[in-house]
Amino acid sequence: MHDPDTGRIGVVAGRAGTGLRLCPLGGGGTWQADPRRVRLLTHAELLSARVAEANARTRRAMEVRGESVDGRGRSGSAVESTGL
């Protein structure tokens, strides 16, 4: 679901009074949304949101391992060793 009031994308986690509780695709805290304002995502929007979440998970994992996340490779990597 797309919540235009917050600009966020989430999955319906339940109801809260007259509102919906939405949860981010990657998990986390829920927020309340007006069911009259939210809308279903297009296939392209859903795919884009899933790719963004997968990329965010990868970046977090790399940061935990101390790896570079800036796209320049790690120290001693083949890219740096060959000068490519």
Secondary structure, 3 states (H helix, E strand, C coil): CEECCCCEEEEEEEEECCEEEEEECCCCCCEEECCCCCECCCHHHHHHHHHHHHHHHHHHHHHHHCCCCCCCCCCCCHHHHHCC
